[in-house]
Amino acid sequence: MGKFKKKGKAVFIIGIIALTTSCLIYIPYEGRQPREREEYPPREESQPLDQIDFSFIFNYLSPYGYWVYLSPYGHVWIPRYVPYGWRPYTRGRWVWTDWGWLWVSNFDWGWLVFHYGRWGWHNRLGWFWVPGTVWAPAWVIWTWGDLYIGWAPIPPEVDWIPGVGLSVMKIEPFWHAWVFIENRYFLTVYIDRYILPPERNRTILNFTVNKRSLTPRGSMIFNEGIEPHVVSRWTKTEVRKYEIRETSRPGRESLGFNSVTVPRVSISKNEMARPAKIYEPEKVEQELEKEKPRLIRLEQFDFERERLEKSHREEEAYLKRKMEEETKQAQDEVIKQEIKRRYEIQLEQLKKQHQEEKKELNQRHEEEKKKVGGQPVRKKKN
């Protein structure tokens, strides 16, 4: 009798396992939740702060990256374990507020480095952050057109003059600093899933004709960017306006139904403050190279290639539509033929640019694959 009970119990357990397994749902790579939290050591519960200086900033960011001295900026911060191909203002989302477009970051440290200070680029060390004391919804400039919208970090060399605005009226960031997506994806929660590879940037810049930067409104910095009604037309979605609620507690911004809680504190410079540990640039370069294989996923290369090729097709279709529209409006046959010839030349040039972009993308992918031995690197489960 005991044997039958044991056998029945085993059958029951196997049945439960089979039922549970049948309910599992495969989540594609782009449908997974961001995992930035897992990359960093846990922090103690943050305490509210009314005012801080650079000594707090040095200590706060130390667990998340490297402090390096770079002339002429002084002590700058370089983040660790950011996703492969990361650029500033890519892991998070945009929300519309009384202060314009506010960047809501997915990183624990995003409340600080995307609202104070500026981001610069170093050829060997990559993106670095220069501490600052002035808060803004996001330190970016904008460009957009019929197909794409893009933004880029305002360089550290460009000062903000209270009541006046940026010290330089015309800003031209280097081409790979731009972040571009198709217009319709602008309100996406996980916007990084739709960002186009940087190899596309030089061509896309020719498709964007509007530019806009930060503007002063009294003592406030307003990040106007693109008008909400235009975004609504692009995305076929009503643009919700979020009420900003300030807090002095450091940590991620948090979204409610109609409000967003934003950490905002008064920061003062402290010329005597120094990071507890300052790294040599050569050492940081070595450490970043060691980290990179852990962060590369070979499936990301497939997604980048798909985005690139998809945007190529849409650009070519866009030119053909423009040609057809102009041709229909032309009354004279000679003019119609001239329009067709002009667009055929543009289309041929565009296809050559697309081929060059594919070549550049493939070269980058091949170089990165060598660093992981041709095999995808998987994170260890804690």
FIDO-308533 format. One line per field, with one value per residue (C-alpha): x, y, z; residue in one letter; chain; residue number from 1. Coordinates in steps of 0.5 Angstrom, whole numbers. Layout:
REM FIDO-308533
X: [X_...]
Y: [Y_...]
Z: [Z_...]
resn: [A_...]
chain: [A_...]
resi: [NUM_...]
//
This chain:
REM FIDO-308533
X: [0_6_9_2_2_9_8_1_5_11_6_2_9_11_4_5_12_9_3_8_12_7_5_12_12_18_20_24_31_27_22_26_26_32_37_42_40_44_50_52_53_47_47_44_37_38_37_34_39_37_44_50_57_62_64_58_58_65_62_56_58_64_61_58_64_71_74_79_83_82_84_81_75_78_75_70_66_66_60_62_57_53_50_54_53_51_50_48_40_38_36_30_24_22_15_12_12_11_19_18_21_24_29_27_33_33_39_40_45_41_37_44_48_43_40_46_53_55_57_63_67_74_77_80_75_68_63_65_61_63_60_55_51_45_39_35_30_36_42_41_39_34_33_28_24_19_22_26_27_34_38_45_48_50_58_61_65_58_56_49_48_42_37_40_41_47_53_54_47_49_52_54_56_60_56_56_53_46_41_36_29_23_18_13_17_18_14_16_17_24_26_33_30_28_35_38_46_50_53_46_47_51_45_40_42_41_33_33_31_29_33_32_36_34_31_31_24_25_30_27_31_25_27_22_24_18_11_7_1_7_9_1_1_7_5_-2_-2_-5_1_0_3_6_6_13_14_21_24_31_32_37_34_31_25_19_12_5_-1_0_6_13_17_24_30_33_38_42_49_55_62_68_74_78_74_77_75_77_80_82_84_89_86_90_88_81_81_84_78_73_76_76_68_66_66_61_56_56_50_51_43_44_48_42_37_42_42_35_34_39_36_29_30_34_28_23_28_28_20_20_24_19_13_16_18_11_7_12_10_3_3_7_3_9_11_19_18_16_22_26_23_24_31_33_30_33_40_38_36_42_46_42_43_51_50_46_51_57_53_52_60_61_56_59_66_64_60_66_71_67_65_73_73_68_71_65_60_55_57_51_51_52_45_46]
Y: [0_5_4_6_12_14_12_17_22_22_22_28_32_31_33_40_41_39_44_50_49_49_56_59_65_66_74_76_80_87_85_84_89_93_90_96_95_89_92_96_94_96_103_104_108_115_121_127_133_140_142_138_140_137_132_129_128_125_120_118_116_113_106_107_109_112_119_121_128_131_138_143_140_137_131_128_121_115_110_103_97_101_97_96_102_106_114_119_120_113_109_112_116_123_126_133_137_145_145_142_135_132_126_120_116_108_109_110_115_118_124_127_126_128_134_137_138_136_130_130_125_122_118_112_113_114_118_122_127_134_136_142_146_148_144_143_138_135_138_137_140_137_136_133_132_128_121_122_126_126_130_130_132_140_140_142_148_151_155_157_164_165_170_169_162_158_162_159_160_155_148_143_136_131_126_120_124_124_120_118_115_114_120_115_112_118_117_109_107_104_108_105_99_104_108_107_105_111_109_112_119_123_121_122_129_131_129_134_141_144_145_148_148_150_157_161_163_167_163_157_153_150_144_146_141_139_141_136_137_135_129_127_127_123_118_118_118_124_127_127_133_131_135_136_134_136_132_133_125_122_117_115_119_116_117_117_117_125_127_125_126_129_129_137_139_146_144_148_148_146_147_143_137_131_124_119_115_118_113_114_114_109_104_106_105_98_96_99_94_88_90_90_83_82_87_85_80_78_78_86_86_83_88_94_91_90_97_100_96_98_105_105_102_107_113_110_110_117_120_116_119_126_125_122_128_133_130_130_138_139_141_141_134_137_139_132_129_134_132_125_126_130_125_119_122_123_116_113_117_115_108_109_112_106_101_105_105_97_96_101_97_90_92_94_88_84_87_87_79_78_81_75_70_69_67_71_73_71_74_70_70_72]
Z: [0_2_-5_-9_-4_-6_-13_-13_-10_-15_-21_-17_-17_-24_-26_-22_-26_-33_-32_-29_-35_-40_-37_-38_-43_-47_-47_-53_-51_-53_-48_-42_-36_-36_-31_-29_-21_-22_-24_-18_-10_-6_-3_4_5_2_7_5_4_3_1_-2_-5_-9_-3_-3_-11_-11_-5_-8_-15_-13_-12_-19_-23_-24_-22_-27_-27_-34_-36_-37_-33_-27_-24_-28_-27_-32_-31_-30_-33_-37_-43_-49_-54_-48_-49_-45_-45_-47_-42_-39_-42_-44_-40_-41_-35_-34_-35_-42_-43_-37_-38_-33_-32_-31_-27_-19_-21_-26_-22_-21_-28_-33_-29_-26_-30_-37_-41_-45_-50_-49_-55_-50_-44_-48_-44_-38_-33_-31_-24_-24_-20_-24_-25_-32_-34_-39_-41_-49_-55_-60_-68_-72_-79_-82_-80_-74_-68_-64_-58_-56_-49_-49_-49_-42_-46_-47_-40_-38_-37_-32_-35_-42_-44_-47_-48_-55_-60_-65_-62_-67_-62_-66_-70_-66_-60_-63_-61_-66_-66_-71_-69_-67_-62_-58_-52_-51_-44_-46_-51_-52_-55_-61_-62_-68_-69_-69_-76_-78_-75_-81_-86_-81_-80_-87_-86_-80_-81_-74_-68_-61_-55_-47_-46_-39_-37_-31_-26_-29_-35_-40_-44_-50_-55_-60_-59_-55_-61_-66_-62_-61_-68_-69_-64_-65_-57_-52_-49_-42_-38_-31_-25_-22_-15_-12_-6_-3_-2_-7_-12_-18_-21_-20_-24_-21_-26_-27_-23_-23_-16_-18_-13_-13_-8_-8_-10_-8_-11_-6_-9_-3_-4_-8_-9_-4_-10_-17_-22_-28_-35_-37_-31_-33_-40_-38_-33_-38_-43_-38_-37_-44_-46_-40_-43_-50_-52_-59_-60_-60_-66_-70_-67_-69_-76_-76_-74_-79_-85_-83_-83_-89_-93_-90_-92_-99_-99_-96_-102_-107_-104_-104_-111_-113_-109_-113_-119_-119_-117_-123_-129_-135_-137_-137_-130_-128_-132_-128_-121_-123_-125_-119_-114_-118_-116_-109_-108_-111_-107_-101_-103_-103_-96_-93_-96_-93_-86_-87_-88_-82_-77_-79_-78_-71_-70_-72_-67_-61_-63_-62_-55_-53_-57_-62_-56_-52_-45_-40_-33_-27_-23_-16]
resn: [M_G_K_F_K_K_K_G_K_A_V_F_I_I_G_I_I_A_L_T_T_S_C_L_I_Y_I_P_Y_E_G_R_Q_P_R_E_R_E_E_Y_P_P_R_E_E_S_Q_P_L_D_Q_I_D_F_S_F_I_F_N_Y_L_S_P_Y_G_Y_W_V_Y_L_S_P_Y_G_H_V_W_I_P_R_Y_V_P_Y_G_W_R_P_Y_T_R_G_R_W_V_W_T_D_W_G_W_L_W_V_S_N_F_D_W_G_W_L_V_F_H_Y_G_R_W_G_W_H_N_R_L_G_W_F_W_V_P_G_T_V_W_A_P_A_W_V_I_W_T_W_G_D_L_Y_I_G_W_A_P_I_P_P_E_V_D_W_I_P_G_V_G_L_S_V_M_K_I_E_P_F_W_H_A_W_V_F_I_E_N_R_Y_F_L_T_V_Y_I_D_R_Y_I_L_P_P_E_R_N_R_T_I_L_N_F_T_V_N_K_R_S_L_T_P_R_G_S_M_I_F_N_E_G_I_E_P_H_V_V_S_R_W_T_K_T_E_V_R_K_Y_E_I_R_E_T_S_R_P_G_R_E_S_L_G_F_N_S_V_T_V_P_R_V_S_I_S_K_N_E_M_A_R_P_A_K_I_Y_E_P_E_K_V_E_Q_E_L_E_K_E_K_P_R_L_I_R_L_E_Q_F_D_F_E_R_E_R_L_E_K_S_H_R_E_E_E_A_Y_L_K_R_K_M_E_E_E_T_K_Q_A_Q_D_E_V_I_K_Q_E_I_K_R_R_Y_E_I_Q_L_E_Q_L_K_K_Q_H_Q_E_E_K_K_E_L_N_Q_R_H_E_E_E_K_K_K_V_G_G_Q_P_V_R_K_K_K_N]
chain: [A_A_A_A_A_A_A_A_A_A_A_A_A_A_A_A_A_A_A_A_A_A_A_A_A_A_A_A_A_A_A_A_A_A_A_A_A_A_A_A_A_A_A_A_A_A_A_A_A_A_A_A_A_A_A_A_A_A_A_A_A_A_A_A_A_A_A_A_A_A_A_A_A_A_A_A_A_A_A_A_A_A_A_A_A_A_A_A_A_A_A_A_A_A_A_A_A_A_A_A_A_A_A_A_A_A_A_A_A_A_A_A_A_A_A_A_A_A_A_A_A_A_A_A_A_A_A_A_A_A_A_A_A_A_A_A_A_A_A_A_A_A_A_A_A_A_A_A_A_A_A_A_A_A_A_A_A_A_A_A_A_A_A_A_A_A_A_A_A_A_A_A_A_A_A_A_A_A_A_A_A_A_A_A_A_A_A_A_A_A_A_A_A_A_A_A_A_A_A_A_A_A_A_A_A_A_A_A_A_A_A_A_A_A_A_A_A_A_A_A_A_A_A_A_A_A_A_A_A_A_A_A_A_A_A_A_A_A_A_A_A_A_A_A_A_A_A_A_A_A_A_A_A_A_A_A_A_A_A_A_A_A_A_A_A_A_A_A_A_A_A_A_A_A_A_A_A_A_A_A_A_A_A_A_A_A_A_A_A_A_A_A_A_A_A_A_A_A_A_A_A_A_A_A_A_A_A_A_A_A_A_A_A_A_A_A_A_A_A_A_A_A_A_A_A_A_A_A_A_A_A_A_A_A_A_A_A_A_A_A_A_A_A_A_A_A_A_A_A_A_A_A_A_A_A_A_A_A_A_A_A_A_A_A_A_A_A_A_A_A_A_A_A_A_A_A_A_A_A_A_A_A]
resi: [1_2_3_4_5_6_7_8_9_10_11_12_13_14_15_16_17_18_19_20_21_22_23_24_25_26_27_28_29_30_31_32_33_34_35_36_37_38_39_40_41_42_43_44_45_46_47_48_49_50_51_52_53_54_55_56_57_58_59_60_61_62_63_64_65_66_67_68_69_70_71_72_73_74_75_76_77_78_79_80_81_82_83_84_85_86_87_88_89_90_91_92_93_94_95_96_97_98_99_100_101_102_103_104_105_106_107_108_109_110_111_112_113_114_115_116_117_118_119_120_121_122_123_124_125_126_127_128_129_130_131_132_133_134_135_136_137_138_139_140_141_142_143_144_145_146_147_148_149_150_151_152_153_154_155_156_157_158_159_160_161_162_163_164_165_166_167_168_169_170_171_172_173_174_175_176_177_178_179_180_181_182_183_184_185_186_187_188_189_190_191_192_193_194_195_196_197_198_199_200_201_202_203_204_205_206_207_208_209_210_211_212_213_214_215_216_217_218_219_220_221_222_223_224_225_226_227_228_229_230_231_232_233_234_235_236_237_238_239_240_241_242_243_244_245_246_247_248_249_250_251_252_253_254_255_256_257_258_259_260_261_262_263_264_265_266_267_268_269_270_271_272_273_274_275_276_277_278_279_280_281_282_283_284_285_286_287_288_289_290_291_292_293_294_295_296_297_298_299_300_301_302_303_304_305_306_307_308_309_310_311_312_313_314_315_316_317_318_319_320_321_322_323_324_325_326_327_328_329_330_331_332_333_334_335_336_337_338_339_340_341_342_343_344_345_346_347_348_349_350_351_352_353_354_355_356_357_358_359_360_361_362_363_364_365_366_367_368_369_370_371_372_373_374_375_376_377_378_379_380_381_382]
//
